[in-house]
Amino acid sequence: MKKCSKCGEYKELELFHKDKNSKDGYKTWCKDCRKKETKEYREKYKEKVLEAKKEWYKKTKLEAEFRNKKELRLMEKKCTNCEEIKEIKQFRQRTNGGYYSVCKQCENKKNKDYRKNNPDKINELRVISENRRRYQKSKLDKSLTPKEWNECKKFFNNECAYCGRKMNNLTQDHFIPLSKGGEYSKRNIIPSCRSCNSSKHNKDFYEWYKEYIHYSKERENNIERYFRSLI
């Protein structure tokens, strides 16, 4: 057990983040207090946080592009599993640039064999994932009202915020994914068609949208303008 220096409650060690520089190996604040503090900071300095994220993704994207171009120039790559030399596009691309060392064919076979030989484990992971999602959802702000949703759609002229398609049955997309702490409130919900919603899934907006087929700088600015209007 450990006492949180923020809320003063005694909690299990697993409820504190690890810190190799502290005497007991854990942070002084519990995870809940740290999460609350982070959320308050992000809300208070929303534009600053947004700008920092944009700069980070811009820098990361440039580094990834450099690694991609470097490997693409080689044209071919040797799979470390089957040891066959294949076209570079037969390897899955890393999100941070470059390509994996195992080809897609070997990777797909490995995943298929694992699912076949470990059905109980796969089902267990699926249940854990779903329960974790429900738990996260239960802790988040769920304050979006029908009126706020209508105002949101009106701001975007009843169009998908991502592709501009005008629709009557727009879906509600979490700008910050639910799996990453995104809340169900007017501060995080924007209208989206099913296709764009499915494509974005749980990806970060700035990482996903710049590469999206329907990318529009004008729509990106409009999304940012909408969130600024709520501050």
Long-range contacts (C-beta under 8 A, 24 or more apart in sequence): 2-26, 4-28, 4-29, 4-30, 4-33, 5-29, 6-30, 6-33, 6-34, 6-37, 7-32, 7-33, 35-181, 39-181, 43-187, 46-227, 46-228, 46-231, 47-228, 47-231, 50-224, 50-227, 53-204, 53-206, 54-206, 57-204, 57-206, 57-207, 57-210, 60-96, 60-207, 61-207, 61-210, 63-96, 63-97, 64-94, 64-95, 64-96, 64-97, 64-98, 65-97, 66-97, 67-94, 67-96, 67-97, 67-98, 68-93, 68-97, 68-98, 68-99, 70-98, 71-98, 71-99, 77-101, 77-103, 79-103, 79-106, 81-106, 81-110, 82-106, 95-207, 133-178, 133-179, 136-178, 136-179, 136-181, 137-178, 137-184, 140-178, 140-181, 140-182, 140-183, 140-184, 141-183, 141-184, 141-185, 142-183, 142-184, 142-185, 143-183, 143-184, 143-185, 143-186, 144-172, 144-184, 144-185, 144-186, 144-189, 148-186, 149-186, 149-189, 151-186, 152-186, 152-189, 152-190, 152-191, 152-226, 153-191, 155-226, 155-229, 156-190, 156-191, 156-222, 156-226, 158-191, 159-191, 160-191, 160-192, 160-193, 160-196, 161-190, 161-191, 161-192, 161-219, 161-222, 161-223, 161-226, 162-192, 162-193, 162-196, 162-200, 162-209, 162-212, 162-214, 162-219, 163-193, 163-195, 163-196, 163-214, 163-219, 164-214, 164-216, 164-219, 165-193, 167-193, 171-197, 173-197, 173-200, 175-205, 175-223, 175-227, 176-205, 177-201, 177-202, 177-203, 177-204, 178-202, 180-204, 186-230, 187-227, 187-230, 190-223, 190-226
